[in-house]
Amino acid sequence: MPVNEGTADRILRVIAGLAIIIVLAVFLPGAEKWWALVGLVPLITGLTGFCALYTLLGIKTCPMKPGAKS
């Protein structure tokens, strides 16, 4: 999987994913805490640097290396 997210994008995704997990796990009652797993999506995409939706939409926030083809 090629990296298609820039550094700022990745940092924001990791922060957002952790925030979603923490907030939902703390504030949702009982059996509804599993909704906190929704935060895994931005967390994992931020850690890996790959977003499948970006690929489908043709978006790339990662800067290109000199001499690289897109």
mmCIF file of the N, C-alpha and C atoms, coordinates in Angstrom:
data_MODEL
# 
_entry.id   MODEL 
# 
loop_
_atom_site.group_PDB 
_atom_site.id 
_atom_site.type_symbol 
_atom_site.label_atom_id 
_atom_site.label_alt_id 
_atom_site.label_comp_id 
_atom_site.label_asym_id 
_atom_site.label_entity_id 
_atom_site.label_seq_id 
_atom_site.pdbx_PDB_ins_code 
_atom_site.Cartn_x 
_atom_site.Cartn_y 
_atom_site.Cartn_z 
_atom_site.occupancy 
_atom_site.B_iso_or_equiv 
_atom_site.pdbx_formal_charge 
_atom_site.auth_seq_id 
_atom_site.auth_comp_id 
_atom_site.auth_asym_id 
_atom_site.auth_atom_id 
_atom_site.pdbx_PDB_model_num 
ATOM 1   N N  . MET A 1 1  ? 0.835   -1.179 0.000   1.00 0.00 ? 1  MET A N  1 
ATOM 2   C CA . MET A 1 1  ? 0.000   0.000  0.000   1.00 0.00 ? 1  MET A CA 1 
ATOM 3   C C  . MET A 1 1  ? 0.884   1.247  0.000   1.00 0.00 ? 1  MET A C  1 
ATOM 4   N N  . PRO A 1 2  ? 0.748   2.072  -0.991  1.00 0.00 ? 2  PRO A N  1 
ATOM 5   C CA . PRO A 1 2  ? 1.540   3.294  -1.030  1.00 0.00 ? 2  PRO A CA 1 
ATOM 6   C C  . PRO A 1 2  ? 0.999   4.334  -0.043  1.00 0.00 ? 2  PRO A C  1 
ATOM 7   N N  . VAL A 1 3  ? 1.894   5.144  0.455   1.00 0.00 ? 3  VAL A N  1 
ATOM 8   C CA . VAL A 1 3  ? 1.496   6.210  1.375   1.00 0.00 ? 3  VAL A CA 1 
ATOM 9   C C  . VAL A 1 3  ? 0.840   7.315  0.564   1.00 0.00 ? 3  VAL A C  1 
ATOM 10  N N  . ASN A 1 4  ? -0.364  7.722  0.964   1.00 0.00 ? 4  ASN A N  1 
ATOM 11  C CA . ASN A 1 4  ? -1.047  8.792  0.244   1.00 0.00 ? 4  ASN A CA 1 
ATOM 12  C C  . ASN A 1 4  ? -1.537  9.894  1.182   1.00 0.00 ? 4  ASN A C  1 
ATOM 13  N N  . GLU A 1 5  ? -0.985  9.942  2.391   1.00 0.00 ? 5  GLU A N  1 
ATOM 14  C CA . GLU A 1 5  ? -1.331  10.968 3.358   1.00 0.00 ? 5  GLU A CA 1 
ATOM 15  C C  . GLU A 1 5  ? -0.084  11.722 3.773   1.00 0.00 ? 5  GLU A C  1 
ATOM 16  N N  . GLY A 1 6  ? -0.208  13.036 3.866   1.00 0.00 ? 6  GLY A N  1 
ATOM 17  C CA . GLY A 1 6  ? 0.892   13.865 4.330   1.00 0.00 ? 6  GLY A CA 1 
ATOM 18  C C  . GLY A 1 6  ? 1.033   13.804 5.845   1.00 0.00 ? 6  GLY A C  1 
ATOM 19  N N  . THR A 1 7  ? 2.102   14.401 6.358   1.00 0.00 ? 7  THR A N  1 
ATOM 20  C CA . THR A 1 7  ? 2.396   14.353 7.783   1.00 0.00 ? 7  THR A CA 1 
ATOM 21  C C  . THR A 1 7  ? 1.301   15.012 8.616   1.00 0.00 ? 7  THR A C  1 
ATOM 22  N N  . ALA A 1 8  ? 0.867   16.202 8.222   1.00 0.00 ? 8  ALA A N  1 
ATOM 23  C CA . ALA A 1 8  ? -0.177  16.900 8.983   1.00 0.00 ? 8  ALA A CA 1 
ATOM 24  C C  . ALA A 1 8  ? -1.471  16.093 8.988   1.00 0.00 ? 8  ALA A C  1 
ATOM 25  N N  . ASP A 1 9  ? -1.825  15.511 7.865   1.00 0.00 ? 9  ASP A N  1 
ATOM 26  C CA . ASP A 1 9  ? -3.027  14.686 7.744   1.00 0.00 ? 9  ASP A CA 1 
ATOM 27  C C  . ASP A 1 9  ? -2.936  13.490 8.692   1.00 0.00 ? 9  ASP A C  1 
ATOM 28  N N  . ARG A 1 10 ? -1.784  12.852 8.725   1.00 0.00 ? 10 ARG A N  1 
ATOM 29  C CA . ARG A 1 10 ? -1.590  11.679 9.568   1.00 0.00 ? 10 ARG A CA 1 
ATOM 30  C C  . ARG A 1 10 ? -1.681  12.024 11.052  1.00 0.00 ? 10 ARG A C  1 
ATOM 31  N N  . ILE A 1 11 ? -1.074  13.142 11.441  1.00 0.00 ? 11 ILE A N  1 
ATOM 32  C CA . ILE A 1 11 ? -1.108  13.561 12.841  1.00 0.00 ? 11 ILE A CA 1 
ATOM 33  C C  . ILE A 1 11 ? -2.546  13.859 13.275  1.00 0.00 ? 11 ILE A C  1 
ATOM 34  N N  . LEU A 1 12 ? -3.278  14.581 12.432  1.00 0.00 ? 12 LEU A N  1 
ATOM 35  C CA . LEU A 1 12 ? -4.672  14.896 12.755  1.00 0.00 ? 12 LEU A CA 1 
ATOM 36  C C  . LEU A 1 12 ? -5.524  13.641 12.869  1.00 0.00 ? 12 LEU A C  1 
ATOM 37  N N  . ARG A 1 13 ? -5.281  12.664 12.011  1.00 0.00 ? 13 ARG A N  1 
ATOM 38  C CA . ARG A 1 13 ? -6.058  11.419 12.055  1.00 0.00 ? 13 ARG A CA 1 
ATOM 39  C C  . ARG A 1 13 ? -5.775  10.632 13.338  1.00 0.00 ? 13 ARG A C  1 
ATOM 40  N N  . VAL A 1 14 ? -4.515  10.575 13.750  1.00 0.00 ? 14 VAL A N  1 
ATOM 41  C CA . VAL A 1 14 ? -4.170  9.854  14.974  1.00 0.00 ? 14 VAL A CA 1 
ATOM 42  C C  . VAL A 1 14 ? -4.808  10.537 16.186  1.00 0.00 ? 14 VAL A C  1 
ATOM 43  N N  . ILE A 1 15 ? -4.706  11.858 16.242  1.00 0.00 ? 15 ILE A N  1 
ATOM 44  C CA . ILE A 1 15 ? -5.311  12.601 17.357  1.00 0.00 ? 15 ILE A CA 1 
ATOM 45  C C  . ILE A 1 15 ? -6.828  12.426 17.366  1.00 0.00 ? 15 ILE A C  1 
ATOM 46  N N  . ALA A 1 16 ? -7.460  12.541 16.198  1.00 0.00 ? 16 ALA A N  1 
ATOM 47  C CA . ALA A 1 16 ? -8.912  12.388 16.114  1.00 0.00 ? 16 ALA A CA 1 
ATOM 48  C C  . ALA A 1 16 ? -9.343  10.971 16.497  1.00 0.00 ? 16 ALA A C  1 
ATOM 49  N N  . GLY A 1 17 ? -8.624  9.979  16.029  1.00 0.00 ? 17 GLY A N  1 
ATOM 50  C CA . GLY A 1 17 ? -8.955  8.587  16.353  1.00 0.00 ? 17 GLY A CA 1 
ATOM 51  C C  . GLY A 1 17 ? -8.863  8.312  17.841  1.00 0.00 ? 17 GLY A C  1 
ATOM 52  N N  . LEU A 1 18 ? -7.787  8.775  18.470  1.00 0.00 ? 18 LEU A N  1 
ATOM 53  C CA . LEU A 1 18 ? -7.637  8.584  19.912  1.00 0.00 ? 18 LEU A CA 1 
ATOM 54  C C  . LEU A 1 18 ? -8.721  9.332  20.679  1.00 0.00 ? 18 LEU A C  1 
ATOM 55  N N  . ALA A 1 19 ? -9.033  10.546 20.242  1.00 0.00 ? 19 ALA A N  1 
ATOM 56  C CA . ALA A 1 19 ? -10.068 11.339 20.905  1.00 0.00 ? 19 ALA A CA 1 
ATOM 57  C C  . ALA A 1 19 ? -11.430 10.650 20.819  1.00 0.00 ? 19 ALA A C  1 
ATOM 58  N N  . ILE A 1 20 ? -11.762 10.133 19.648  1.00 0.00 ? 20 ILE A N  1 
ATOM 59  C CA . ILE A 1 20 ? -13.042 9.438  19.472  1.00 0.00 ? 20 ILE A CA 1 
ATOM 60  C C  . ILE A 1 20 ? -13.119 8.216  20.377  1.00 0.00 ? 20 ILE A C  1 
ATOM 61  N N  . ILE A 1 21 ? -12.055 7.436  20.403  1.00 0.00 ? 21 ILE A N  1 
ATOM 62  C CA . ILE A 1 21 ? -12.031 6.228  21.233  1.00 0.00 ? 21 ILE A CA 1 
ATOM 63  C C  . ILE A 1 21 ? -12.193 6.584  22.700  1.00 0.00 ? 21 ILE A C  1 
ATOM 64  N N  . ILE A 1 22 ? -11.429 7.554  23.172  1.00 0.00 ? 22 ILE A N  1 
ATOM 65  C CA . ILE A 1 22 ? -11.465 7.917  24.585  1.00 0.00 ? 22 ILE A CA 1 
ATOM 66  C C  . ILE A 1 22 ? -12.817 8.514  24.971  1.00 0.00 ? 22 ILE A C  1 
ATOM 67  N N  . VAL A 1 23 ? -13.291 9.481  24.198  1.00 0.00 ? 23 VAL A N  1 
ATOM 68  C CA . VAL A 1 23 ? -14.543 10.163 24.543  1.00 0.00 ? 23 VAL A CA 1 
ATOM 69  C C  . VAL A 1 23 ? -15.720 9.196  24.523  1.00 0.00 ? 23 VAL A C  1 
ATOM 70  N N  . LEU A 1 24 ? -15.834 8.395  23.487  1.00 0.00 ? 24 LEU A N  1 
ATOM 71  C CA . LEU A 1 24 ? -16.967 7.472  23.409  1.00 0.00 ? 24 LEU A CA 1 
ATOM 72  C C  . LEU A 1 24 ? -16.877 6.366  24.453  1.00 0.00 ? 24 LEU A C  1 
ATOM 73  N N  . ALA A 1 25 ? -15.679 5.883  24.734  1.00 0.00 ? 25 ALA A N  1 
ATOM 74  C CA . ALA A 1 25 ? -15.522 4.832  25.739  1.00 0.00 ? 25 ALA A CA 1 
ATOM 75  C C  . ALA A 1 25 ? -15.864 5.344  27.131  1.00 0.00 ? 25 ALA A C  1 
ATOM 76  N N  . VAL A 1 26 ? -15.597 6.609  27.387  1.00 0.00 ? 26 VAL A N  1 
ATOM 77  C CA . VAL A 1 26 ? -15.863 7.175  28.710  1.00 0.00 ? 26 VAL A CA 1 
ATOM 78  C C  . VAL A 1 26 ? -17.329 7.574  28.871  1.00 0.00 ? 26 VAL A C  1 
ATOM 79  N N  . PHE A 1 27 ? -17.915 8.200  27.852  1.00 0.00 ? 27 PHE A N  1 
ATOM 80  C CA . PHE A 1 27 ? -19.225 8.797  28.022  1.00 0.00 ? 27 PHE A CA 1 
ATOM 81  C C  . PHE A 1 27 ? -20.412 7.950  27.571  1.00 0.00 ? 27 PHE A C  1 
ATOM 82  N N  . LEU A 1 28 ? -20.192 6.914  26.793  1.00 0.00 ? 28 LEU A N  1 
ATOM 83  C CA . LEU A 1 28 ? -21.323 6.068  26.392  1.00 0.00 ? 28 LEU A CA 1 
ATOM 84  C C  . LEU A 1 28 ? -21.598 5.023  27.471  1.00 0.00 ? 28 LEU A C  1 
ATOM 85  N N  . PRO A 1 29 ? -22.862 4.754  27.724  1.00 0.00 ? 29 PRO A N  1 
ATOM 86  C CA . PRO A 1 29 ? -23.201 3.794  28.777  1.00 0.00 ? 29 PRO A CA 1 
ATOM 87  C C  . PRO A 1 29 ? -23.066 2.346  28.307  1.00 0.00 ? 29 PRO A C  1 
ATOM 88  N N  . GLY A 1 30 ? -22.688 1.498  29.215  1.00 0.00 ? 30 GLY A N  1 
ATOM 89  C CA . GLY A 1 30 ? -22.688 0.046  29.073  1.00 0.00 ? 30 GLY A CA 1 
ATOM 90  C C  . GLY A 1 30 ? -22.375 -0.549 27.724  1.00 0.00 ? 30 GLY A C  1 
ATOM 91  N N  . ALA A 1 31 ? -23.369 -1.203 27.138  1.00 0.00 ? 31 ALA A N  1 
ATOM 92  C CA . ALA A 1 31 ? -23.191 -1.975 25.913  1.00 0.00 ? 31 ALA A CA 1 
ATOM 93  C C  . ALA A 1 31 ? -22.947 -1.099 24.685  1.00 0.00 ? 31 ALA A C  1 
ATOM 94  N N  . GLU A 1 32 ? -23.174 0.191  24.796  1.00 0.00 ? 32 GLU A N  1 
ATOM 95  C CA . GLU A 1 32 ? -22.962 1.083  23.656  1.00 0.00 ? 32 GLU A CA 1 
ATOM 96  C C  . GLU A 1 32 ? -21.507 1.515  23.507  1.00 0.00 ? 32 GLU A C  1 
ATOM 97  N N  . LYS A 1 33 ? -20.642 1.097  24.405  1.00 0.00 ? 33 LYS A N  1 
ATOM 98  C CA . LYS A 1 33 ? -19.228 1.481  24.360  1.00 0.00 ? 33 LYS A CA 1 
ATOM 99  C C  . LYS A 1 33 ? -18.523 0.949  23.109  1.00 0.00 ? 33 LYS A C  1 
ATOM 100 N N  . TRP A 1 34 ? -19.067 -0.062 22.483  1.00 0.00 ? 34 TRP A N  1 
ATOM 101 C CA . TRP A 1 34 ? -18.421 -0.616 21.286  1.00 0.00 ? 34 TRP A CA 1 
ATOM 102 C C  . TRP A 1 34 ? -18.360 0.405  20.160  1.00 0.00 ? 34 TRP A C  1 
ATOM 103 N N  . TRP A 1 35 ? -19.187 1.456  20.210  1.00 0.00 ? 35 TRP A N  1 
ATOM 104 C CA . TRP A 1 35 ? -19.130 2.515  19.197  1.00 0.00 ? 35 TRP A CA 1 
ATOM 105 C C  . TRP A 1 35 ? -17.777 3.222  19.208  1.00 0.00 ? 35 TRP A C  1 
ATOM 106 N N  . ALA A 1 36 ? -17.055 3.103  20.292  1.00 0.00 ? 36 ALA A N  1 
ATOM 107 C CA . ALA A 1 36 ? -15.726 3.711  20.375  1.00 0.00 ? 36 ALA A CA 1 
ATOM 108 C C  . ALA A 1 36 ? -14.777 3.105  19.340  1.00 0.00 ? 36 ALA A C  1 
ATOM 109 N N  . LEU A 1 37 ? -15.087 1.909  18.873  1.00 0.00 ? 37 LEU A N  1 
ATOM 110 C CA . LEU A 1 37 ? -14.249 1.266  17.860  1.00 0.00 ? 37 LEU A CA 1 
ATOM 111 C C  . LEU A 1 37 ? -14.249 2.029  16.537  1.00 0.00 ? 37 LEU A C  1 
ATOM 112 N N  . VAL A 1 38 ? -15.216 2.921  16.335  1.00 0.00 ? 38 VAL A N  1 
ATOM 113 C CA . VAL A 1 38 ? -15.248 3.762  15.138  1.00 0.00 ? 38 VAL A CA 1 
ATOM 114 C C  . VAL A 1 38 ? -13.964 4.583  15.059  1.00 0.00 ? 38 VAL A C  1 
ATOM 115 N N  . GLY A 1 39 ? -13.395 4.917  16.196  1.00 0.00 ? 39 GLY A N  1 
ATOM 116 C CA . GLY A 1 39 ? -12.151 5.682  16.240  1.00 0.00 ? 39 GLY A CA 1 
ATOM 117 C C  . GLY A 1 39 ? -10.955 4.926  15.695  1.00 0.00 ? 39 GLY A C  1 
ATOM 118 N N  . LEU A 1 40 ? -11.074 3.620  15.526  1.00 0.00 ? 40 LEU A N  1 
ATOM 119 C CA . LEU A 1 40 ? -9.975  2.835  14.957  1.00 0.00 ? 40 LEU A CA 1 
ATOM 120 C C  . LEU A 1 40 ? -9.717  3.177  13.492  1.00 0.00 ? 40 LEU A C  1 
ATOM 121 N N  . VAL A 1 41 ? -10.742 3.599  12.779  1.00 0.00 ? 41 VAL A N  1 
ATOM 122 C CA . VAL A 1 41 ? -10.577 3.910  11.354  1.00 0.00 ? 41 VAL A CA 1 
ATOM 123 C C  . VAL A 1 41 ? -9.588  5.062  11.156  1.00 0.00 ? 41 VAL A C  1 
ATOM 124 N N  . PRO A 1 42 ? -9.819  6.235  11.747  1.00 0.00 ? 42 PRO A N  1 
ATOM 125 C CA . PRO A 1 42 ? -8.823  7.290  11.556  1.00 0.00 ? 42 PRO A CA 1 
ATOM 126 C C  . PRO A 1 42 ? -7.486  6.970  12.216  1.00 0.00 ? 42 PRO A C  1 
ATOM 127 N N  . LEU A 1 43 ? -7.513  6.247  13.321  1.00 0.00 ? 43 LEU A N  1 
ATOM 128 C CA . LEU A 1 43 ? -6.267  5.892  13.992  1.00 0.00 ? 43 LEU A CA 1 
ATOM 129 C C  . LEU A 1 43 ? -5.394  5.003  13.110  1.00 0.00 ? 43 LEU A C  1 
ATOM 130 N N  . ILE A 1 44 ? -5.973  3.968  12.538  1.00 0.00 ? 44 ILE A N  1 
ATOM 131 C CA . ILE A 1 44 ? -5.199  3.035  11.699  1.00 0.00 ? 44 ILE A CA 1 
ATOM 132 C C  . ILE A 1 44 ? -4.751  3.708  10.408  1.00 0.00 ? 44 ILE A C  1 
ATOM 133 N N  . THR A 1 45 ? -5.621  4.496  9.785   1.00 0.00 ? 45 THR A N  1 
ATOM 134 C CA . THR A 1 45 ? -5.202  5.169  8.548   1.00 0.00 ? 45 THR A CA 1 
ATOM 135 C C  . THR A 1 45 ? -4.109  6.191  8.832   1.00 0.00 ? 45 THR A C  1 
ATOM 136 N N  . GLY A 1 46 ? -4.170  6.834  9.987   1.00 0.00 ? 46 GLY A N  1 
ATOM 137 C CA . GLY A 1 46 ? -3.119  7.777  10.349  1.00 0.00 ? 46 GLY A CA 1 
ATOM 138 C C  . GLY A 1 46 ? -1.793  7.092  10.627  1.00 0.00 ? 46 GLY A C  1 
ATOM 139 N N  . LEU A 1 47 ? -1.839  5.938  11.268  1.00 0.00 ? 47 LEU A N  1 
ATOM 140 C CA . LEU A 1 47 ? -0.598  5.217  11.579  1.00 0.00 ? 47 LEU A CA 1 
ATOM 141 C C  . LEU A 1 47 ? 0.032   4.586  10.339  1.00 0.00 ? 47 LEU A C  1 
ATOM 142 N N  . THR A 1 48 ? -0.787  4.112  9.414   1.00 0.00 ? 48 THR A N  1 
ATOM 143 C CA . THR A 1 48 ? -0.239  3.462  8.224   1.00 0.00 ? 48 THR A CA 1 
ATOM 144 C C  . THR A 1 48 ? 0.074   4.449  7.102   1.00 0.00 ? 48 THR A C  1 
ATOM 145 N N  . GLY A 1 49 ? -0.603  5.593  7.092   1.00 0.00 ? 49 GLY A N  1 
ATOM 146 C CA . GLY A 1 49 ? -0.394  6.581  6.036   1.00 0.00 ? 49 GLY A CA 1 
ATOM 147 C C  . GLY A 1 49 ? -1.146  6.268  4.760   1.00 0.00 ? 49 GLY A C  1 
ATOM 148 N N  . PHE A 1 50 ? -2.042  5.310  4.810   1.00 0.00 ? 50 PHE A N  1 
ATOM 149 C CA . PHE A 1 50 ? -2.804  4.916  3.629   1.00 0.00 ? 50 PHE A CA 1 
ATOM 150 C C  . PHE A 1 50 ? -4.293  5.045  3.903   1.00 0.00 ? 50 PHE A C  1 
ATOM 151 N N  . CYS A 1 51 ? -5.007  5.726  3.014   1.00 0.00 ? 51 CYS A N  1 
ATOM 152 C CA . CYS A 1 51 ? -6.455  5.869  3.104   1.00 0.00 ? 51 CYS A CA 1 
ATOM 153 C C  . CYS A 1 51 ? -7.063  5.348  1.799   1.00 0.00 ? 51 CYS A C  1 
ATOM 154 N N  . ALA A 1 52 ? -7.862  4.303  1.902   1.00 0.00 ? 52 ALA A N  1 
ATOM 155 C CA . ALA A 1 52 ? -8.480  3.710  0.715   1.00 0.00 ? 52 ALA A CA 1 
ATOM 156 C C  . ALA A 1 52 ? -9.424  4.693  0.029   1.00 0.00 ? 52 ALA A C  1 
ATOM 157 N N  . LEU A 1 53 ? -10.121 5.516  0.795   1.00 0.00 ? 53 LEU A N  1 
ATOM 158 C CA . LEU A 1 53 ? -11.030 6.499  0.213   1.00 0.00 ? 53 LEU A CA 1 
ATOM 159 C C  . LEU A 1 53 ? -10.252 7.528  -0.606  1.00 0.00 ? 53 LEU A C  1 
ATOM 160 N N  . TYR A 1 54 ? -9.084  7.928  -0.139  1.00 0.00 ? 54 TYR A N  1 
ATOM 161 C CA . TYR A 1 54 ? -8.240  8.842  -0.911  1.00 0.00 ? 54 TYR A CA 1 
ATOM 162 C C  . TYR A 1 54 ? -7.875  8.216  -2.262  1.00 0.00 ? 54 TYR A C  1 
ATOM 163 N N  . THR A 1 55 ? -7.591  6.928  -2.266  1.00 0.00 ? 55 THR A N  1 
ATOM 164 C CA . THR A 1 55 ? -7.242  6.236  -3.505  1.00 0.00 ? 55 THR A CA 1 
ATOM 165 C C  . THR A 1 55 ? -8.427  6.262  -4.476  1.00 0.00 ? 55 THR A C  1 
ATOM 166 N N  . LEU A 1 56 ? -9.614  5.979  -3.973  1.00 0.00 ? 56 LEU A N  1 
ATOM 167 C CA . LEU A 1 56 ? -10.802 5.978  -4.828  1.00 0.00 ? 56 LEU A CA 1 
ATOM 168 C C  . LEU A 1 56 ? -11.101 7.360  -5.396  1.00 0.00 ? 56 LEU A C  1 
ATOM 169 N N  . LEU A 1 57 ? -10.853 8.399  -4.598  1.00 0.00 ? 57 LEU A N  1 
ATOM 170 C CA . LEU A 1 57 ? -11.140 9.764  -5.030  1.00 0.00 ? 57 LEU A CA 1 
ATOM 171 C C  . LEU A 1 57 ? -9.963  10.432 -5.746  1.00 0.00 ? 57 LEU A C  1 
ATOM 172 N N  . GLY A 1 58 ? -8.824  9.761  -5.791  1.00 0.00 ? 58 GLY A N  1 
ATOM 173 C CA . GLY A 1 58 ? -7.650  10.310 -6.462  1.00 0.00 ? 58 GLY A CA 1 
ATOM 174 C C  . GLY A 1 58 ? -6.971  11.428 -5.687  1.00 0.00 ? 58 GLY A C  1 
ATOM 175 N N  . ILE A 1 59 ? -7.118  11.427 -4.371  1.00 0.00 ? 59 ILE A N  1 
ATOM 176 C CA . ILE A 1 59 ? -6.524  12.459 -3.522  1.00 0.00 ? 59 ILE A CA 1 
ATOM 177 C C  . ILE A 1 59 ? -5.194  11.948 -2.977  1.00 0.00 ? 59 ILE A C  1 
ATOM 178 N N  . LYS A 1 60 ? -4.209  12.838 -2.897  1.00 0.00 ? 60 LYS A N  1 
ATOM 179 C CA . LYS A 1 60 ? -2.923  12.488 -2.316  1.00 0.00 ? 60 LYS A CA 1 
ATOM 180 C C  . LYS A 1 60 ? -2.379  13.722 -1.608  1.00 0.00 ? 60 LYS A C  1 
ATOM 181 N N  . THR A 1 61 ? -2.304  13.682 -0.276  1.00 0.00 ? 61 THR A N  1 
ATOM 182 C CA . THR A 1 61 ? -1.788  14.812 0.478   1.00 0.00 ? 61 THR A CA 1 
ATOM 183 C C  . THR A 1 61 ? -0.312  14.649 0.803   1.00 0.00 ? 61 THR A C  1 
ATOM 184 N N  . CYS A 1 62 ? 0.253   13.531 0.417   1.00 0.00 ? 62 CYS A N  1 
ATOM 185 C CA . CYS A 1 62 ? 1.668   13.267 0.649   1.00 0.00 ? 62 CYS A CA 1 
ATOM 186 C C  . CYS A 1 62 ? 2.493   13.987 -0.417  1.00 0.00 ? 62 CYS A C  1 
ATOM 187 N N  . PRO A 1 63 ? 3.521   14.747 0.007   1.00 0.00 ? 63 PRO A N  1 
ATOM 188 C CA . PRO A 1 63 ? 4.355   15.431 -0.988  1.00 0.00 ? 63 PRO A CA 1 
ATOM 189 C C  . PRO A 1 63 ? 5.137   14.414 -1.827  1.00 0.00 ? 63 PRO A C  1 
ATOM 190 N N  . MET A 1 64 ? 5.301   14.727 -3.092  1.00 0.00 ? 64 MET A N  1 
ATOM 191 C CA . MET A 1 64 ? 6.023   13.816 -3.983  1.00 0.00 ? 64 MET A CA 1 
ATOM 192 C C  . MET A 1 64 ? 7.522   13.981 -3.793  1.00 0.00 ? 64 MET A C  1 
ATOM 193 N N  . LYS A 1 65 ? 8.259   12.879 -3.897  1.00 0.00 ? 65 LYS A N  1 
ATOM 194 C CA . LYS A 1 65 ? 9.701   12.909 -3.837  1.00 0.00 ? 65 LYS A CA 1 
ATOM 195 C C  . LYS A 1 65 ? 10.231  13.450 -5.172  1.00 0.00 ? 65 LYS A C  1 
ATOM 196 N N  . PRO A 1 66 ? 11.369  14.150 -5.160  1.00 0.00 ? 66 PRO A N  1 
ATOM 197 C CA . PRO A 1 66 ? 11.929  14.661 -6.418  1.00 0.00 ? 66 PRO A CA 1 
ATOM 198 C C  . PRO A 1 66 ? 12.193  13.516 -7.412  1.00 0.00 ? 66 PRO A C  1 
ATOM 199 N N  . GLY A 1 67 ? 11.745  13.692 -8.621  1.00 0.00 ? 67 GLY A N  1 
ATOM 200 C CA . GLY A 1 67 ? 11.972  12.698 -9.678  1.00 0.00 ? 67 GLY A CA 1 
ATOM 201 C C  . GLY A 1 67 ? 10.977  11.549 -9.679  1.00 0.00 ? 67 GLY A C  1 
ATOM 202 N N  . ALA A 1 68 ? 10.032  11.547 -8.740  1.00 0.00 ? 68 ALA A N  1 
ATOM 203 C CA . ALA A 1 68 ? 9.044   10.466 -8.684  1.00 0.00 ? 68 ALA A CA 1 
ATOM 204 C C  . ALA A 1 68 ? 7.874   10.760 -9.613  1.00 0.00 ? 68 ALA A C  1 
ATOM 205 N N  . LYS A 1 69 ? 7.313   9.697  -10.182 1.00 0.00 ? 69 LYS A N  1 
ATOM 206 C CA . LYS A 1 69 ? 6.144   9.847  -11.034 1.00 0.00 ? 69 LYS A CA 1 
ATOM 207 C C  . LYS A 1 69 ? 4.905   9.614  -10.215 1.00 0.00 ? 69 LYS A C  1 
ATOM 208 N N  . SER A 1 70 ? 3.801   10.298 -10.540 1.00 0.00 ? 70 SER A N  1 
ATOM 209 C CA . SER A 1 70 ? 2.564   10.137 -9.758  1.00 0.00 ? 70 SER A CA 1 
ATOM 210 C C  . SER A 1 70 ? 1.770   8.939  -10.171 1.00 0.00 ? 70 SER A C  1 
# 
